[in-house]
Amino acid sequence: MVANRTHLITYNNDGTAKEKYSHWKYEYKNLLNPSFDLLATGVGGVLYPPDILKVKNMDLNEMKEYITTDDLYLKLIENRLDVKVCYSGSKNRLKPFISRSSKKDRLCDMNTTGICQNDINIKKMHLMKKGDVFKKICYTVISGPYDTLKEPLVVTPGWKYICFTD
């Protein structure tokens, strides 16, 4: 997948995406190799793989929930399908047409200022760094009514914590 405008997703130590969209690197141009860490934004033009928007890859409820943050929703689908994004390196980017009436109700304003819908949806999506992030896992098993799940006393960055239960 190739995009003329990309942002670099930044991550916390535990591999989760930083929840503030403003903490990601805007219009990142220093990574020219395909990467899961790049977010394609439709503003500059994106060449999507032909099968990515098939109905079987989408969840209607998710689509409704994330409809205003379409770039983030597409990133969620890309990650599920193991599709990397590549910055095109092109100096010729599509320029959006902005009419006078569209300036007052712009999608980007709702997503990045005011209610910051991007931040709300990043938190809900639980975007995780793809690849070899977690090299160590701490797990526990709880079965039946014999115990309750407790928060770990120490959370080590880079470790994944898993509970198997019925």
VOLUM-742297 format. One record per residue: residue number from 0; z, y, x of N, C-alpha, C in turn; residue in three letters. Coordinates in steps of 0.02 Angstrom, whole numbers. Atoms other than C-alpha are relative to their C-alpha. Example, Ala and Ser with C-alpha at 12.3 -4.5 7.8 and 13.67 -1.06 7.14 Angstrom:
% residues 2
<resi = 0 npz = 0 npy = -59 npx = 45 capz = 390 capy = -225 capx = 615 cpz = 0 cpy = 60 cpx = 45 resn = ALA>;
<resi = 1 npz = -3 npy = -59 npx = -42 capz = 357 capy = -53 capx = 684 cpz = 37 cpy = 55 cpx = -39 resn = SER>;
% end
This chain:
% residues 166
<resi = 0 npz = 0 npy = -58 npx = 42 capz = 0 capy = 0 capx = 0 cpz = 0 cpy = 62 cpx = 45 resn = MET>;
<resi = 1 npz = 8 npy = -59 npx = -43 capz = -50 capy = 168 capx = 72 cpz = 13 cpy = 64 cpx = -42 resn = VAL>;
<resi = 2 npz = -16 npy = -62 npx = 35 capz = 17 capy = 340 capx = 24 cpz = -13 cpy = 60 cpx = 46 resn = ALA>;
<resi = 3 npz = 12 npy = -63 npx = -38 capz = -31 capy = 516 capx = 78 cpz = 63 cpy = 41 cpx = 7 resn = ASN>;
<resi = 4 npz = -65 npy = -34 npx = -8 capz = 149 capy = 575 capx = 54 cpz = 54 cpy = -52 cpx = -9 resn = ARG>;
<resi = 5 npz = -55 npy = 48 npx = 2 capz = 303 capy = 472 capx = 92 cpz = 65 cpy = 35 cpx = 20 resn = THR>;
<resi = 6 npz = -67 npy = -21 npx = -20 capz = 490 capy = 500 capx = 106 cpz = 32 cpy = -61 cpx = 33 resn = HIS>;
<resi = 7 npz = -36 npy = 54 npx = -32 capz = 599 capy = 397 capx = 222 cpz = 67 cpy = -10 cpx = -35 resn = LEU>;
<resi = 8 npz = -63 npy = 16 npx = 33 capz = 741 capy = 311 capx = 129 cpz = 52 cpy = -8 cpx = 55 resn = ILE>;
<resi = 9 npz = -55 npy = 8 npx = -48 capz = 905 capy = 328 capx = 224 cpz = 53 cpy = -44 cpx = -33 resn = THR>;
<resi = 10 npz = -46 npy = 50 npx = 25 capz = 1041 capy = 197 capx = 208 cpz = 70 cpy = 10 cpx = 26 resn = TYR>;
<resi = 11 npz = -70 npy = 3 npx = -21 capz = 1229 capy = 180 capx = 217 cpz = 7 cpy = -61 cpx = 46 resn = ASN>;
<resi = 12 npz = -12 npy = 56 npx = -45 capz = 1307 capy = 56 capx = 340 cpz = -4 cpy = -68 cpx = -34 resn = ASN>;
<resi = 13 npz = 2 npy = 64 npx = 35 capz = 1314 capy = -78 capx = 205 cpz = -70 cpy = -18 cpx = -25 resn = ASP>;
<resi = 14 npz = 68 npy = 15 npx = 19 capz = 1125 capy = -70 capx = 178 cpz = -22 cpy = 29 cpx = -66 resn = GLY>;
<resi = 15 npz = 19 npy = -32 npx = 63 capz = 1129 capy = 24 capx = 13 cpz = -33 cpy = 68 cpx = 15 resn = THR>;
<resi = 16 npz = 33 npy = -64 npx = -9 capz = 1015 capy = 174 capx = -5 cpz = 49 cpy = 56 cpx = -13 resn = ALA>;
<resi = 17 npz = -42 npy = -58 npx = 13 capz = 1102 capy = 341 capx = 9 cpz = -16 cpy = 26 cpx = -69 resn = LYS>;
<resi = 18 npz = 9 npy = -16 npx = 71 capz = 1129 capy = 396 capx = -170 cpz = -26 cpy = 70 cpx = -12 resn = GLU>;
<resi = 19 npz = 27 npy = -68 npx = 7 capz = 1079 capy = 576 capx = -140 cpz = -72 cpy = 0 cpx = 26 resn = LYS>;
<resi = 20 npz = 71 npy = -4 npx = -18 capz = 890 capy = 591 capx = -142 cpz = -11 cpy = 53 cpx = 54 resn = TYR>;
<resi = 21 npz = 7 npy = -54 npx = -49 capz = 911 capy = 751 capx = -41 cpz = 20 cpy = -21 cpx = 70 resn = SER>;
<resi = 22 npz = -18 npy = 26 npx = -66 capz = 984 capy = 647 capx = 102 cpz = -55 cpy = -43 cpx = 31 resn = HIS>;
<resi = 23 npz = 57 npy = 36 npx = -27 capz = 822 capy = 552 capx = 120 cpz = -45 cpy = 49 cpx = 38 resn = TRP>;
<resi = 24 npz = 42 npy = -45 npx = -41 capz = 693 capy = 621 capx = 243 cpz = -65 cpy = 15 cpx = -37 resn = LYS>;
<resi = 25 npz = 54 npy = -25 npx = 41 capz = 567 capy = 723 capx = 146 cpz = -66 cpy = 2 cpx = 39 resn = TYR>;
<resi = 26 npz = 67 npy = 0 npx = -30 capz = 380 capy = 704 capx = 183 cpz = 1 cpy = -26 cpx = 73 resn = GLU>;
<resi = 27 npz = -8 npy = 31 npx = -66 capz = 413 capy = 587 capx = 329 cpz = -68 cpy = -22 cpx = 27 resn = TYR>;
<resi = 28 npz = 66 npy = 14 npx = -29 capz = 263 capy = 573 capx = 445 cpz = 4 cpy = -37 cpx = 67 resn = LYS>;
<resi = 29 npz = -9 npy = 30 npx = -67 capz = 335 capy = 485 capx = 599 cpz = -4 cpy = -76 cpx = 1 resn = ASN>;
<resi = 30 npz = 5 npy = 73 npx = 4 capz = 315 capy = 306 capx = 539 cpz = -68 cpy = -18 cpx = -27 resn = LEU>;
<resi = 31 npz = 68 npy = 15 npx = 20 capz = 136 capy = 246 capx = 536 cpz = -12 cpy = -75 cpx = -11 resn = LEU>;
<resi = 32 npz = 5 npy = 71 npx = 13 capz = 172 capy = 60 capx = 518 cpz = 26 cpy = -14 cpx = -71 resn = ASN>;
<resi = 33 npz = -26 npy = 19 npx = 66 capz = 198 capy = -25 capx = 348 cpz = 75 cpy = -13 cpx = 3 resn = PRO>;
<resi = 34 npz = -73 npy = 6 npx = -2 capz = 382 capy = -18 capx = 304 cpz = 28 cpy = -2 cpx = -71 resn = SER>;
<resi = 35 npz = -37 npy = -1 npx = 63 capz = 502 capy = -56 capx = 162 cpz = 40 cpy = 65 cpx = -7 resn = PHE>;
<resi = 36 npz = -42 npy = -60 npx = -1 capz = 593 capy = 105 capx = 211 cpz = -36 cpy = 63 cpx = -24 resn = ASP>;
<resi = 37 npz = 37 npy = -58 npx = 23 capz = 456 capy = 221 capx = 150 cpz = -6 cpy = -1 cpx = -76 resn = LEU>;
<resi = 38 npz = 10 npy = -9 npx = 72 capz = 449 capy = 287 capx = -28 cpz = -65 cpy = 39 cpx = -10 resn = LEU>;
<resi = 39 npz = 63 npy = -34 npx = 15 capz = 273 capy = 329 capx = -87 cpz = 11 cpy = 47 cpx = -58 resn = ALA>;
<resi = 40 npz = -5 npy = -46 npx = 56 capz = 263 capy = 483 capx = -196 cpz = -71 cpy = 15 cpx = -24 resn = THR>;
<resi = 41 npz = 66 npy = -7 npx = 30 capz = 118 capy = 503 capx = -315 cpz = -33 cpy = 68 cpx = 8 resn = GLY>;
<resi = 42 npz = 27 npy = -68 npx = -6 capz = 96 capy = 689 capx = -280 cpz = -62 cpy = 3 cpx = 45 resn = VAL>;
<resi = 43 npz = 54 npy = -6 npx = -48 capz = -18 capy = 663 capx = -131 cpz = -54 cpy = -53 cpx = -5 resn = GLY>;
<resi = 44 npz = 48 npy = 54 npx = 7 capz = -112 capy = 508 capx = -188 cpz = 27 cpy = -65 cpx = 30 resn = GLY>;
<resi = 45 npz = -25 npy = 66 npx = -22 capz = -63 capy = 324 capx = -175 cpz = -51 cpy = -52 cpx = -18 resn = VAL>;
<resi = 46 npz = 43 npy = 57 npx = 11 capz = -171 capy = 170 capx = -158 cpz = 44 cpy = -61 cpx = -10 resn = LEU>;
<resi = 47 npz = -43 npy = 57 npx = 17 capz = -77 capy = 31 capx = -248 cpz = -38 cpy = -65 cpx = 4 resn = TYR>;
<resi = 48 npz = 32 npy = 66 npx = 4 capz = -113 capy = -155 capx = -232 cpz = -21 cpy = -13 cpx = -72 resn = PRO>;
<resi = 49 npz = 26 npy = 8 npx = 68 capz = -215 capy = -211 capx = -384 cpz = 47 cpy = -35 cpx = -48 resn = PRO>;
<resi = 50 npz = -42 npy = 39 npx = 46 capz = -83 capy = -329 capx = -455 cpz = 70 cpy = 30 cpx = -11 resn = ASP>;
<resi = 51 npz = -68 npy = -24 npx = 2 capz = 72 capy = -221 capx = -435 cpz = 21 cpy = 24 cpx = -70 resn = ILE>;
<resi = 52 npz = -18 npy = -28 npx = 65 capz = 65 capy = -144 capx = -609 cpz = -12 cpy = -49 cpx = -57 resn = LEU>;
<resi = 53 npz = 7 npy = 51 npx = 53 capz = 40 capy = -308 capx = -704 cpz = 65 cpy = -2 cpx = -41 resn = LYS>;
<resi = 54 npz = -57 npy = 1 npx = 45 capz = 154 capy = -324 capx = -854 cpz = 54 cpy = -50 cpx = 23 resn = VAL>;
<resi = 55 npz = -49 npy = 51 npx = -21 capz = 236 capy = -481 capx = -782 cpz = 46 cpy = 25 cpx = 55 resn = LYS>;
<resi = 56 npz = -41 npy = -28 npx = -53 capz = 303 capy = -376 capx = -637 cpz = 48 cpy = 53 cpx = -25 resn = ASN>;
<resi = 57 npz = -39 npy = -55 npx = 26 capz = 384 capy = -250 capx = -752 cpz = 48 cpy = -22 cpx = -55 resn = MET>;
<resi = 58 npz = -49 npy = 11 npx = 53 capz = 535 capy = -249 capx = -865 cpz = -2 cpy = 61 cpx = -45 resn = ASP>;
<resi = 59 npz = 9 npy = -56 npx = 46 capz = 508 capy = -143 capx = -1020 cpz = 63 cpy = 44 cpx = -6 resn = LEU>;
<resi = 60 npz = -62 npy = -39 npx = 4 capz = 691 capy = -91 capx = -1030 cpz = 11 cpy = 42 cpx = 62 resn = ASN>;
<resi = 61 npz = -5 npy = -38 npx = -63 capz = 693 capy = -41 capx = -847 cpz = -50 cpy = 58 cpx = -1 resn = GLU>;
<resi = 62 npz = 52 npy = -51 npx = 1 capz = 531 capy = 53 capx = -870 cpz = 22 cpy = 60 cpx = -43 resn = MET>;
<resi = 63 npz = -25 npy = -54 npx = 43 capz = 606 capy = 153 capx = -1014 cpz = 56 cpy = 39 cpx = 33 resn = LYS>;
<resi = 64 npz = -57 npy = -31 npx = -32 capz = 764 capy = 187 capx = -916 cpz = -19 cpy = 45 cpx = 59 resn = GLU>;
<resi = 65 npz = 19 npy = -36 npx = -62 capz = 676 capy = 246 capx = -758 cpz = -66 cpy = 38 cpx = -7 resn = TYR>;
<resi = 66 npz = 67 npy = -28 npx = 11 capz = 520 capy = 324 capx = -837 cpz = -10 cpy = 68 cpx = 34 resn = ILE>;
<resi = 67 npz = 10 npy = -66 npx = -32 capz = 552 capy = 499 capx = -768 cpz = 2 cpy = -4 cpx = 75 resn = THR>;
<resi = 68 npz = -2 npy = 9 npx = -73 capz = 586 capy = 433 capx = -593 cpz = -49 cpy = -55 cpx = 20 resn = THR>;
<resi = 69 npz = 51 npy = 51 npx = -8 capz = 424 capy = 338 capx = -582 cpz = -9 cpy = -24 cpx = 72 resn = ASP>;
<resi = 70 npz = 8 npy = 21 npx = -70 capz = 412 capy = 338 capx = -391 cpz = 56 cpy = -49 cpx = 20 resn = ASP>;
<resi = 71 npz = -56 npy = 44 npx = -15 capz = 585 capy = 258 capx = -380 cpz = -9 cpy = -68 cpx = -35 resn = LEU>;
<resi = 72 npz = 11 npy = 63 npx = 37 capz = 542 capy = 129 capx = -514 cpz = -54 cpy = -42 cpx = 34 resn = TYR>;
<resi = 73 npz = 52 npy = 37 npx = -35 capz = 383 capy = 83 capx = -423 cpz = 26 cpy = -29 cpx = 66 resn = LEU>;
<resi = 74 npz = -31 npy = 26 npx = -61 capz = 486 capy = 64 capx = -263 cpz = 40 cpy = -64 cpx = -15 resn = LYS>;
<resi = 75 npz = -38 npy = 59 npx = 20 capz = 598 capy = -59 capx = -354 cpz = -47 cpy = -60 cpx = -9 resn = LEU>;
<resi = 76 npz = 50 npy = 53 npx = 9 capz = 444 capy = -161 capx = -404 cpz = -29 cpy = -21 cpx = 68 resn = ILE>;
<resi = 77 npz = 28 npy = 16 npx = -66 capz = 371 capy = -150 capx = -228 cpz = 48 cpy = -44 cpx = 39 resn = GLU>;
<resi = 78 npz = -49 npy = 41 npx = -37 capz = 533 capy = -218 capx = -153 cpz = 3 cpy = -71 cpx = -28 resn = ASN>;
<resi = 79 npz = -2 npy = 67 npx = 31 capz = 536 capy = -362 capx = -277 cpz = -60 cpy = -42 cpx = 20 resn = ARG>;
<resi = 80 npz = 62 npy = 35 npx = -17 capz = 357 capy = -407 capx = -231 cpz = -14 cpy = -1 cpx = 75 resn = LEU>;
<resi = 81 npz = 6 npy = -4 npx = -73 capz = 385 capy = -380 capx = -43 cpz = -62 cpy = 40 cpx = 22 resn = ASP>;
<resi = 82 npz = 55 npy = -44 npx = -17 capz = 257 capy = -240 capx = -36 cpz = 26 cpy = 58 cpx = 43 resn = VAL>;
<resi = 83 npz = -19 npy = -55 npx = -45 capz = 274 capy = -121 capx = 111 cpz = -44 cpy = 61 cpx = -13 resn = LYS>;
<resi = 84 npz = 37 npy = -63 npx = 8 capz = 219 capy = 61 capx = 108 cpz = -20 cpy = 24 cpx = 69 resn = VAL>;
<resi = 85 npz = 24 npy = -28 npx = -63 capz = 115 capy = 140 capx = 244 cpz = -22 cpy = 73 cpx = -12 resn = CYS>;
<resi = 86 npz = 22 npy = -70 npx = 3 capz = 94 capy = 327 capx = 271 cpz = -71 cpy = 3 cpx = 28 resn = TYR>;
<resi = 87 npz = 70 npy = -1 npx = -20 capz = -92 capy = 364 capx = 284 cpz = -13 cpy = 41 cpx = 63 resn = SER>;
<resi = 88 npz = 11 npy = -45 npx = -57 capz = -74 capy = 499 capx = 416 cpz = -54 cpy = 51 cpx = -15 resn = GLY>;
<resi = 89 npz = 54 npy = -45 npx = 18 capz = -206 capy = 597 capx = 322 cpz = 23 cpy = 72 cpx = -4 resn = SER>;
<resi = 90 npz = -14 npy = -72 npx = 5 capz = -210 capy = 785 capx = 337 cpz = -26 cpy = 26 cpx = -67 resn = LYS>;
<resi = 91 npz = 30 npy = -20 npx = 64 capz = -310 capy = 793 capx = 174 cpz = 36 cpy = -34 cpx = -57 resn = ASN>;
<resi = 92 npz = -40 npy = 26 npx = 54 capz = -189 capy = 769 capx = 32 cpz = -25 cpy = 29 cpx = -66 resn = ARG>;
<resi = 93 npz = 17 npy = -25 npx = 66 capz = -227 capy = 782 capx = -152 cpz = 47 cpy = 57 cpx = -18 resn = LEU>;
<resi = 94 npz = -42 npy = -56 npx = 20 capz = -164 capy = 948 capx = -216 cpz = 9 cpy = -2 cpx = -76 resn = LYS>;
<resi = 95 npz = -10 npy = 3 npx = 73 capz = -83 capy = 944 capx = -389 cpz = -22 cpy = 64 cpx = -33 resn = PRO>;
<resi = 96 npz = 18 npy = -58 npx = 40 capz = -151 capy = 1059 capx = -522 cpz = 62 cpy = 21 cpx = -39 resn = PHE>;
<resi = 97 npz = -59 npy = -25 npx = 35 capz = -11 capy = 1167 capx = -589 cpz = -21 cpy = 59 cpx = -44 resn = ILE>;
<resi = 98 npz = 16 npy = -54 npx = 46 capz = -40 capy = 1271 capx = -744 cpz = 63 cpy = 42 cpx = -10 resn = SER>;
<resi = 99 npz = -57 npy = -43 npx = 12 capz = 73 capy = 1413 capx = -796 cpz = 51 cpy = -34 cpx = -46 resn = ARG>;
<resi = 100 npz = -47 npy = 32 npx = 47 capz = 147 capy = 1313 capx = -940 cpz = 35 cpy = -60 cpx = 32 resn = SER>;
<resi = 101 npz = -32 npy = 59 npx = -30 capz = 183 capy = 1161 capx = -831 cpz = 55 cpy = 19 cpx = 50 resn = SER>;
<resi = 102 npz = -50 npy = -21 npx = -48 capz = 290 capy = 1263 capx = -711 cpz = 71 cpy = 1 cpx = -29 resn = LYS>;
<resi = 103 npz = -66 npy = -6 npx = 29 capz = 433 capy = 1278 capx = -835 cpz = 33 cpy = -67 cpx = -15 resn = LYS>;
<resi = 104 npz = -28 npy = 65 npx = 16 capz = 457 capy = 1092 capx = -876 cpz = -25 cpy = -53 cpx = 48 resn = ASP>;
<resi = 105 npz = 27 npy = 47 npx = -49 capz = 414 capy = 1003 capx = -716 cpz = 46 cpy = -60 cpx = 10 resn = ARG>;
<resi = 106 npz = -37 npy = 61 npx = -10 capz = 467 capy = 823 capx = -691 cpz = 40 cpy = 3 cpx = 65 resn = LEU>;
<resi = 107 npz = -35 npy = -3 npx = -64 capz = 512 capy = 857 capx = -509 cpz = 64 cpy = 41 cpx = -5 resn = CYS>;
<resi = 108 npz = -61 npy = -41 npx = 7 capz = 638 capy = 990 capx = -564 cpz = 56 cpy = -41 cpx = -32 resn = ASP>;
<resi = 109 npz = -50 npy = 41 npx = 32 capz = 728 capy = 869 capx = -680 cpz = 26 cpy = -53 cpx = 48 resn = MET>;
<resi = 110 npz = -19 npy = 55 npx = -45 capz = 730 capy = 735 capx = -545 cpz = 38 cpy = 24 cpx = 62 resn = ASN>;
<resi = 111 npz = -29 npy = -22 npx = -63 capz = 784 capy = 841 capx = -396 cpz = 49 cpy = 58 cpx = -5 resn = THR>;
<resi = 112 npz = -48 npy = -54 npx = 10 capz = 884 capy = 988 capx = -467 cpz = 32 cpy = -9 cpx = -68 resn = THR>;
<resi = 113 npz = -33 npy = 5 npx = 65 capz = 996 capy = 1017 capx = -617 cpz = 37 cpy = -66 cpx = -7 resn = GLY>;
<resi = 114 npz = -35 npy = 64 npx = 9 capz = 1045 capy = 843 capx = -678 cpz = -15 cpy = -50 cpx = 56 resn = ILE>;
<resi = 115 npz = 19 npy = 43 npx = -57 capz = 963 capy = 764 capx = -523 cpz = -9 cpy = -73 cpx = -22 resn = CYS>;
<resi = 116 npz = 12 npy = 67 npx = 27 capz = 895 capy = 613 capx = -616 cpz = -14 cpy = -51 cpx = 55 resn = GLN>;
<resi = 117 npz = 11 npy = 46 npx = -57 capz = 839 capy = 537 capx = -449 cpz = 66 cpy = -29 cpx = 24 resn = ASN>;
<resi = 118 npz = -64 npy = 24 npx = -25 capz = 1019 capy = 527 capx = -389 cpz = 33 cpy = -48 cpx = -49 resn = ASP>;
<resi = 119 npz = -29 npy = 44 npx = 52 capz = 1077 capy = 450 capx = -554 cpz = -34 cpy = -68 cpx = 2 resn = ILE>;
<resi = 120 npz = 36 npy = 64 npx = 2 capz = 941 capy = 317 capx = -549 cpz = 4 cpy = -38 cpx = 66 resn = ASN>;
<resi = 121 npz = -10 npy = 35 npx = -64 capz = 959 capy = 278 capx = -363 cpz = 65 cpy = -39 cpx = -3 resn = ILE>;
<resi = 122 npz = -65 npy = 34 npx = 6 capz = 1141 capy = 236 capx = -399 cpz = -6 cpy = -61 cpx = -46 resn = LYS>;
<resi = 123 npz = 8 npy = 55 npx = 48 capz = 1093 capy = 127 capx = -549 cpz = -42 cpy = -57 cpx = 28 resn = LYS>;
<resi = 124 npz = 47 npy = 50 npx = -25 capz = 953 capy = 37 capx = -456 cpz = 29 cpy = -44 cpx = 55 resn = MET>;
<resi = 125 npz = -28 npy = 37 npx = -57 capz = 1060 capy = -20 capx = -310 cpz = -54 cpy = -18 cpx = 50 resn = HIS>;
<resi = 126 npz = 52 npy = 12 npx = -50 capz = 914 capy = 0 capx = -191 cpz = 33 cpy = -22 cpx = 65 resn = LEU>;
<resi = 127 npz = -26 npy = 27 npx = -62 capz = 949 capy = -104 capx = -37 cpz = -53 cpy = 0 cpx = 54 resn = MET>;
<resi = 128 npz = 46 npy = 5 npx = -57 capz = 872 capy = -103 capx = 135 cpz = -28 cpy = -70 cpx = 1 resn = LYS>;
<resi = 129 npz = 32 npy = 65 npx = -3 capz = 746 capy = -244 capx = 146 cpz = -1 cpy = -23 cpx = 73 resn = LYS>;
<resi = 130 npz = 4 npy = 27 npx = -67 capz = 742 capy = -358 capx = 295 cpz = 66 cpy = -32 cpx = 21 resn = GLY>;
<resi = 131 npz = -57 npy = 35 npx = -28 capz = 876 capy = -428 capx = 409 cpz = 60 cpy = 47 cpx = 6 resn = ASP>;
<resi = 132 npz = -56 npy = -46 npx = 0 capz = 1019 capy = -313 capx = 358 cpz = 66 cpy = -36 cpx = 8 resn = VAL>;
<resi = 133 npz = -64 npy = 34 npx = 0 capz = 1159 capy = -435 capx = 325 cpz = -4 cpy = -62 cpx = 43 resn = PHE>;
<resi = 134 npz = -1 npy = 58 npx = -44 capz = 1191 capy = -553 capx = 468 cpz = 64 cpy = -40 cpx = -11 resn = LYS>;
<resi = 135 npz = -63 npy = 35 npx = 13 capz = 1367 capy = -597 capx = 409 cpz = 16 cpy = 7 cpx = -74 resn = LYS>;
<resi = 136 npz = -17 npy = 1 npx = 71 capz = 1425 capy = -646 capx = 236 cpz = 70 cpy = -27 cpx = -8 resn = ILE>;
<resi = 137 npz = -67 npy = 24 npx = 19 capz = 1600 capy = -665 capx = 166 cpz = -7 cpy = -20 cpx = -73 resn = CYS>;
<resi = 138 npz = 7 npy = 20 npx = 70 capz = 1604 capy = -769 capx = 7 cpz = 64 cpy = -36 cpx = -23 resn = TYR>;
<resi = 139 npz = -55 npy = 35 npx = 31 capz = 1731 capy = -840 capx = -112 cpz = -27 cpy = -32 cpx = -64 resn = THR>;
<resi = 140 npz = 19 npy = 35 npx = 61 capz = 1724 capy = -955 capx = -263 cpz = 61 cpy = 3 cpx = -47 resn = VAL>;
<resi = 141 npz = -52 npy = 1 npx = 51 capz = 1824 capy = -932 capx = -423 cpz = -25 cpy = -43 cpx = -57 resn = ILE>;
<resi = 142 npz = 21 npy = 45 npx = 53 capz = 1817 capy = -1070 capx = -552 cpz = 57 cpy = -6 cpx = -51 resn = SER>;
<resi = 143 npz = -49 npy = 7 npx = 52 capz = 1905 capy = -1075 capx = -718 cpz = 49 cpy = 59 cpx = -2 resn = GLY>;
<resi = 144 npz = -48 npy = -55 npx = 10 capz = 2058 capy = -970 capx = -766 cpz = 55 cpy = 3 cpx = 54 resn = PRO>;
<resi = 145 npz = -53 npy = 7 npx = -49 capz = 2154 capy = -1004 capx = -604 cpz = 11 cpy = 60 cpx = 45 resn = TYR>;
<resi = 146 npz = -8 npy = -56 npx = -46 capz = 2124 capy = -843 capx = -510 cpz = -40 cpy = 59 cpx = -27 resn = ASP>;
<resi = 147 npz = 38 npy = -60 npx = 18 capz = 2056 capy = -667 capx = -526 cpz = -31 cpy = 29 cpx = 64 resn = THR>;
<resi = 148 npz = 34 npy = -31 npx = -57 capz = 1936 capy = -573 capx = -414 cpz = 38 cpy = 62 cpx = 21 resn = LEU>;
<resi = 149 npz = -34 npy = -58 npx = -27 capz = 2021 capy = -448 capx = -301 cpz = -45 cpy = 35 cpx = 51 resn = LYS>;
<resi = 150 npz = 38 npy = -38 npx = -50 capz = 1944 capy = -311 capx = -195 cpz = 22 cpy = -23 cpx = 70 resn = GLU>;
<resi = 151 npz = -20 npy = 18 npx = -68 capz = 1941 capy = -357 capx = -9 cpz = 44 cpy = 56 cpx = 30 resn = PRO>;
<resi = 152 npz = -44 npy = -50 npx = -33 capz = 2077 capy = -272 capx = 93 cpz = -38 cpy = 40 cpx = 52 resn = LEU>;
<resi = 153 npz = 41 npy = -33 npx = -50 capz = 1950 capy = -232 capx = 228 cpz = -73 cpy = -13 cpx = -16 resn = VAL>;
<resi = 154 npz = 72 npy = 8 npx = 10 capz = 1764 capy = -201 capx = 200 cpz = -34 cpy = 19 cpx = 65 resn = VAL>;
<resi = 155 npz = 33 npy = -11 npx = -64 capz = 1665 capy = -219 capx = 359 cpz = -73 cpy = 20 cpx = -11 resn = THR>;
<resi = 156 npz = 71 npy = -21 npx = 8 capz = 1500 capy = -121 capx = 367 cpz = -47 cpy = -53 cpx = 28 resn = PRO>;
<resi = 157 npz = 50 npy = 48 npx = -22 capz = 1349 capy = -234 capx = 381 cpz = 13 cpy = -71 cpx = -27 resn = GLY>;
<resi = 158 npz = -14 npy = 65 npx = 30 capz = 1434 capy = -382 capx = 294 cpz = -16 cpy = 2 cpx = -73 resn = TRP>;
<resi = 159 npz = 14 npy = 7 npx = 72 capz = 1383 capy = -443 capx = 122 cpz = 58 cpy = -40 cpx = -29 resn = LYS>;
<resi = 160 npz = -56 npy = 32 npx = 34 capz = 1525 capy = -493 capx = 3 cpz = -26 cpy = -30 cpx = -65 resn = TYR>;
<resi = 161 npz = 26 npy = 37 npx = 58 capz = 1483 capy = -625 capx = -128 cpz = 55 cpy = -41 cpx = -32 resn = ILE>;
<resi = 162 npz = -46 npy = 43 npx = 36 capz = 1583 capy = -711 capx = -263 cpz = -41 cpy = -45 cpx = -47 resn = CYS>;
<resi = 163 npz = 30 npy = 48 npx = 46 capz = 1522 capy = -869 capx = -351 cpz = 52 cpy = -16 cpx = -52 resn = PHE>;
<resi = 164 npz = -47 npy = 14 npx = 54 capz = 1600 capy = -895 capx = -520 cpz = -36 cpy = -30 cpx = -60 resn = THR>;
<resi = 165 npz = 30 npy = 26 npx = 62 capz = 1573 capy = -980 capx = -685 cpz = 9 cpy = 51 cpx = -55 resn = ASP>;
% end
